[in-house]
């Protein structure tokens, strides 16, 4: 049986893979029903809003991205709740590639994970900008 840490690593890997290779299809299911994904002051609450975000992103046209996450530092709060932090380096551009390899932004992801029916899910993913500019949440994911 995999450790909680291994399960969290798998969850984070699936998150980035779904964004980079499936236009975010399946990402909402990685969250609890009432999960939150975004910045402190703007984001998506609940699976429907998270899905709407990725639908909007897909509607803009082809987006080539690679979300490169560091390993997560976790703190187990209980058998069913973990908090963690990882760092994202994002390479992204509209249109077909290849594109220049310039990171768009570097951010910290502060996560709360909860176990739902034996499966780890995101309760929240709070993004904090560290380097780079994201003028609009909707335009730059």
Backbone as CSV, one residue per row, in Angstrom:
resi,resn,N_x,N_y,N_z,CA_x,CA_y,CA_z,C_x,C_y,C_z
1,UNK,0.841,-1.191,0.000,0.000,0.000,0.000,0.879,1.245,0.000
2,UNK,0.532,2.201,-0.833,1.313,3.424,-0.946,1.123,4.302,0.284
3,UNK,2.164,5.033,0.621,2.088,5.962,1.746,1.249,7.173,1.347
4,UNK,0.820,7.930,2.352,0.098,9.167,2.065,0.925,10.089,1.188
5,UNK,2.228,10.172,1.465,3.096,11.049,0.670,3.098,10.622,-0.800
6,UNK,3.217,9.322,-1.047,3.200,8.837,-2.429,1.869,9.138,-3.110
7,UNK,0.786,9.003,-2.376,-0.533,9.295,-2.940,-0.673,10.774,-3.286
8,UNK,-0.151,11.644,-2.425,-0.196,13.089,-2.704,0.659,13.410,-3.933
9,UNK,1.839,12.808,-4.036,2.672,13.011,-5.228,1.943,12.585,-6.497
10,UNK,1.250,11.461,-6.438,0.486,10.982,-7.597,-0.645,11.947,-7.942
11,UNK,-1.323,12.467,-6.929,-2.402,13.430,-7.156,-1.862,14.671,-7.848
12,UNK,-0.749,15.206,-7.356,-0.163,16.399,-7.961,0.308,16.133,-9.388
13,UNK,0.876,14.964,-9.643,1.313,14.612,-10.998,0.117,14.510,-11.938
14,UNK,-0.959,13.918,-11.462,-2.163,13.790,-12.293,-2.739,15.166,-12.602
15,UNK,-2.746,16.051,-11.614,-3.237,17.417,-11.797,-2.520,18.091,-12.962
16,UNK,-1.199,18.097,-12.936,-0.458,18.791,-13.996,-0.604,18.077,-15.337
17,UNK,-0.639,16.751,-15.341,-0.772,16.013,-16.595,-2.114,16.303,-17.257
18,UNK,-3.184,16.347,-16.463,-4.501,16.631,-17.029,-4.573,18.031,-17.629
19,UNK,-3.922,18.994,-17.009,-3.916,20.347,-17.570,-3.100,20.377,-18.864
20,UNK,-1.908,19.807,-18.815,-0.995,19.896,-19.956,-1.390,19.015,-21.136
21,UNK,-2.074,17.913,-20.880,-2.356,16.956,-21.960,-3.830,16.715,-22.233
22,UNK,-4.708,17.200,-21.369,-6.147,16.987,-21.560,-6.955,18.279,-21.387
23,UNK,-6.287,19.425,-21.488,-6.967,20.719,-21.361,-7.761,20.852,-20.067
24,UNK,-7.314,20.173,-19.032,-7.967,20.273,-17.734,-9.141,19.331,-17.539
25,UNK,-9.481,18.543,-18.564,-10.576,17.587,-18.407,-10.190,16.591,-17.317
26,UNK,-11.029,16.456,-16.324,-10.772,15.566,-15.199,-10.233,16.267,-13.967
27,UNK,-9.756,17.492,-14.107,-9.221,18.218,-12.949,-10.281,18.429,-11.867
28,UNK,-11.521,18.810,-12.212,-12.502,19.042,-11.144,-12.708,17.832,-10.236
29,UNK,-12.581,16.630,-10.766,-12.785,15.428,-9.968,-11.661,15.191,-8.968
30,UNK,-10.552,15.905,-9.111,-9.457,15.799,-8.153,-9.742,16.608,-6.886
31,UNK,-10.786,17.429,-6.930,-11.181,18.291,-5.822,-12.417,17.720,-5.123
32,UNK,-12.602,18.118,-3.871,-13.852,17.810,-3.195,-14.973,18.589,-3.878
33,UNK,-16.210,18.221,-3.604,-17.353,18.911,-4.219,-17.288,20.424,-4.020
34,UNK,-16.847,20.847,-2.828,-16.785,22.271,-2.503,-15.359,22.813,-2.548
35,UNK,-14.466,22.109,-3.231,-13.056,22.502,-3.273,-12.841,23.877,-3.879
36,UNK,-11.716,24.484,-3.531,-11.369,25.825,-4.023,-10.031,25.749,-4.732
37,UNK,-9.947,26.442,-5.894,-8.705,26.508,-6.659,-8.508,27.928,-7.162
38,UNK,-7.436,28.569,-6.712,-7.162,29.914,-7.200,-6.316,30.717,-6.238
39,UNK,-6.277,32.004,-6.528,-5.578,32.956,-5.673,-6.474,33.272,-4.482
40,UNK,-5.901,33.927,-3.483,-6.693,34.297,-2.298,-7.913,35.130,-2.681
41,UNK,-7.749,36.046,-3.636,-8.815,37.001,-3.953,-9.639,36.645,-5.184
42,UNK,-9.281,35.581,-5.896,-10.069,35.171,-7.054,-9.741,33.734,-7.413
43,UNK,-10.779,33.010,-7.783,-10.585,31.621,-8.136,-11.910,30.939,-8.377
44,UNK,-11.890,29.624,-8.294,-13.066,28.818,-8.581,-13.435,28.010,-7.337
45,UNK,-14.696,28.081,-6.954,-15.207,27.360,-5.782,-16.159,26.279,-6.261
46,UNK,-15.825,25.036,-5.959,-16.667,23.916,-6.344,-16.299,23.361,-7.710
47,UNK,-16.655,22.121,-7.924,-16.289,21.435,-9.164,-16.858,22.107,-10.406
48,UNK,-18.073,22.631,-10.317,-18.674,23.268,-11.495,-17.896,24.511,-11.921
49,UNK,-17.483,25.341,-10.965,-16.696,26.531,-11.309,-15.315,26.149,-11.832
50,UNK,-14.715,25.114,-11.262,-13.410,24.662,-11.743,-13.544,24.154,-13.179
51,UNK,-14.594,23.389,-13.455,-14.842,22.907,-14.816,-15.060,24.082,-15.764
52,UNK,-15.852,25.065,-15.345,-16.111,26.241,-16.188,-14.808,26.974,-16.519
53,UNK,-13.896,27.032,-15.551,-12.606,27.669,-15.793,-11.856,26.950,-16.921
54,UNK,-11.773,25.634,-16.847,-11.052,24.893,-17.879,-11.798,24.876,-19.207
55,UNK,-13.128,24.927,-19.178,-13.899,25.061,-20.422,-13.566,26.381,-21.101
56,UNK,-13.475,27.449,-20.298,-13.136,28.773,-20.838,-11.722,28.759,-21.408
57,UNK,-10.823,28.122,-20.697,-9.427,28.030,-21.159,-9.364,27.303,-22.491
58,UNK,-10.087,26.206,-22.640,-10.109,25.428,-23.869,-10.734,26.230,-25.011
59,UNK,-11.781,26.997,-24.719,-12.477,27.780,-25.744,-11.587,28.851,-26.363
60,UNK,-10.543,29.262,-25.670,-9.629,30.279,-26.193,-8.781,29.765,-27.343
61,UNK,-8.730,28.457,-27.542,-7.898,27.884,-28.593,-6.753,27.091,-27.989
62,UNK,-5.903,26.588,-28.862,-4.827,25.701,-28.409,-3.863,26.435,-27.479
63,UNK,-3.565,25.808,-26.357,-2.618,26.342,-25.375,-1.635,25.228,-25.068
64,UNK,-0.375,25.488,-25.305,0.674,24.533,-24.977,1.248,24.930,-23.622
65,UNK,1.249,23.986,-22.682,1.751,24.309,-21.350,2.453,23.105,-20.745
66,UNK,3.329,23.415,-19.821,3.943,22.402,-18.966,4.000,22.979,-17.564
67,UNK,3.257,22.350,-16.677,3.220,22.716,-15.272,4.221,21.826,-14.558
68,UNK,5.317,22.392,-14.142,6.393,21.626,-13.512,6.376,21.941,-12.016
69,UNK,5.931,20.943,-11.237,5.813,21.111,-9.798,6.999,20.472,-9.088
70,UNK,7.442,21.139,-8.033,8.443,20.551,-7.148,7.781,19.455,-6.323
71,UNK,8.584,18.596,-5.706,7.977,17.691,-4.727,7.303,18.525,-3.633
72,UNK,6.284,17.967,-3.048,5.500,18.680,-2.048,6.068,18.424,-0.653
73,UNK,6.108,19.474,0.148,6.425,19.341,1.571,5.095,19.235,2.290
74,UNK,4.881,18.147,3.017,3.578,17.941,3.647,3.686,17.882,5.160
75,UNK,2.555,18.169,5.773,2.394,18.020,7.216,1.061,17.314,7.433
76,UNK,1.113,16.122,7.986,-0.106,15.358,8.226,-0.781,15.868,9.484
77,UNK,-1.942,16.447,9.282,-2.729,16.987,10.389,-3.513,15.886,11.092
78,UNK,-3.985,14.916,10.318,-4.747,13.793,10.856,-4.727,12.675,9.825
79,UNK,-5.429,11.599,10.117,-5.495,10.469,9.173,-6.178,10.857,7.876
80,UNK,-6.995,11.909,7.906,-7.759,12.283,6.724,-7.524,13.720,6.254
81,UNK,-6.517,14.392,6.819,-6.226,15.778,6.418,-4.723,16.009,6.414
82,UNK,-4.241,16.542,5.280,-2.830,16.881,5.104,-2.763,18.287,4.527
83,UNK,-1.792,19.073,4.963,-1.502,20.351,4.319,-0.116,20.240,3.692
84,UNK,0.064,20.954,2.602,1.343,20.867,1.911,1.605,22.093,1.058
85,UNK,2.875,22.231,0.680,3.297,23.320,-0.196,4.219,22.757,-1.264
86,UNK,4.002,23.208,-2.489,4.921,22.890,-3.579,5.062,24.134,-4.435
87,UNK,6.011,24.093,-5.345,6.316,25.245,-6.190,6.065,24.874,-7.643
88,UNK,5.482,25.814,-8.375,5.188,25.616,-9.787,6.075,26.519,-10.635
89,UNK,6.688,25.926,-11.641,7.309,26.679,-12.724,6.458,26.401,-13.950
90,UNK,5.866,27.437,-14.512,4.932,27.274,-15.620,5.532,27.807,-16.914
91,UNK,5.550,26.928,-17.899,5.870,27.298,-19.271,4.558,27.206,-20.038
92,UNK,4.147,28.274,-20.723,2.879,28.248,-21.440,2.863,29.309,-22.526
93,UNK,2.202,28.966,-23.626,2.010,29.910,-24.719,0.828,29.440,-25.549
94,UNK,0.139,30.376,-26.148,-0.963,30.045,-27.033,-0.414,29.568,-28.373
95,UNK,-1.149,28.658,-29.008,-0.792,28.166,-30.325,0.100,26.936,-30.264
96,UNK,0.306,26.362,-31.443,1.152,25.171,-31.567,2.606,25.525,-31.278
97,UNK,3.346,24.568,-30.754,4.766,24.764,-30.473,5.610,24.292,-31.623
98,UNK,6.900,24.285,-31.445,7.539,24.642,-30.176,7.600,26.156,-29.961
99,UNK,7.731,26.518,-28.698,7.850,27.911,-28.271,9.172,28.083,-27.549
100,UNK,9.639,29.321,-27.387,10.837,29.540,-26.570,10.617,29.031,-25.156
101,UNK,11.654,28.512,-24.552,11.568,27.940,-23.201,11.798,29.014,-22.149
102,UNK,10.836,29.904,-22.040,10.885,30.969,-21.042,9.768,30.746,-20.037
103,UNK,10.100,30.589,-18.756,9.015,30.386,-17.788,8.098,31.606,-17.739
104,UNK,6.812,31.338,-17.702,5.821,32.405,-17.613,5.754,32.958,-16.192
105,UNK,5.795,32.035,-15.224,5.629,32.445,-13.837,6.125,31.333,-12.912
106,UNK,6.460,31.717,-11.693,6.787,30.768,-10.633,5.869,31.103,-9.464
107,UNK,5.198,30.073,-8.946,4.216,30.289,-7.887,4.350,29.222,-6.810
108,UNK,3.902,29.557,-5.616,3.756,28.590,-4.541,2.308,28.107,-4.539
109,UNK,2.127,26.824,-4.325,0.803,26.234,-4.176,0.689,25.738,-2.740
110,UNK,-0.242,26.303,-2.002,-0.510,25.895,-0.626,-1.788,25.076,-0.641
111,UNK,-1.629,23.800,-0.360,-2.708,22.850,-0.548,-3.244,22.300,0.764
112,UNK,-4.533,22.007,0.749,-5.161,21.227,1.800,-5.744,19.992,1.117
113,UNK,-5.315,18.834,1.583,-5.777,17.560,1.044,-6.649,16.881,2.085
114,UNK,-7.742,16.286,1.636,-8.590,15.506,2.527,-8.872,14.155,1.881
115,UNK,-9.037,13.159,2.724,-9.328,11.816,2.231,-10.844,11.645,2.178
116,UNK,-11.342,11.346,0.966,-12.765,11.149,0.730,-12.953,9.731,0.206
117,UNK,-13.665,8.916,0.943,-13.885,7.512,0.555,-12.570,6.810,0.216
118,UNK,-11.552,7.081,1.035,-10.262,6.418,0.874,-9.353,6.998,-0.184
119,UNK,-9.765,8.112,-0.814,-8.987,8.730,-1.893,-8.638,10.164,-1.500
120,UNK,-7.363,10.555,-1.682,-6.953,11.927,-1.396,-7.459,12.863,-2.483
121,UNK,-8.045,13.985,-2.052,-8.548,15.019,-2.954,-8.080,16.370,-2.438
122,UNK,-8.124,17.343,-3.328,-7.842,18.714,-2.920,-9.086,19.310,-2.270
123,UNK,-8.916,19.829,-1.085,-9.945,20.663,-0.462,-9.727,22.097,-0.927
124,UNK,-8.439,22.459,-1.060,-8.100,23.777,-1.611,-6.691,23.751,-2.175
125,UNK,-6.501,24.578,-3.208,-5.179,24.866,-3.785,-5.107,26.383,-3.882
126,UNK,-4.403,26.998,-2.954,-4.267,28.456,-2.921,-2.930,28.809,-3.568
127,UNK,-3.002,29.618,-4.610,-1.822,29.985,-5.392,-1.290,31.325,-4.904
128,UNK,0.033,31.397,-4.737,0.702,32.649,-4.391,1.769,32.923,-5.433
129,UNK,1.665,34.066,-6.070,2.607,34.488,-7.097,3.946,34.840,-6.450
130,UNK,5.045,34.322,-7.032,6.379,34.596,-6.517,7.200,35.396,-7.529
131,UNK,7.259,34.905,-8.769,7.978,35.587,-9.850,7.080,35.634,-11.081
132,UNK,7.233,36.665,-11.886,6.473,36.785,-13.123,5.194,37.570,-12.909
133,UNK,4.508,37.768,-13.999,3.281,38.555,-13.971,2.112,37.730,-14.472
134,UNK,1.043,37.732,-13.716,-0.219,37.142,-14.144,-1.246,38.262,-14.062
135,UNK,-1.448,38.987,-15.175,-2.368,40.120,-15.112,-3.817,39.717,-14.923
136,UNK,-4.190,38.485,-15.326,-5.579,38.065,-15.229,-5.640,36.565,-15.064
137,UNK,-6.253,36.108,-13.993,-6.391,34.664,-13.711,-6.955,33.924,-14.918
138,UNK,-7.990,34.464,-15.518,-8.656,33.788,-16.616,-7.776,33.705,-17.874
139,UNK,-6.864,34.635,-18.069,-6.082,34.674,-19.300,-4.792,33.897,-19.239
140,UNK,-4.316,33.494,-18.075,-2.961,32.973,-18.008,-2.810,31.598,-17.370
141,UNK,-3.818,30.790,-17.390,-3.671,29.435,-16.887,-3.623,28.484,-18.041
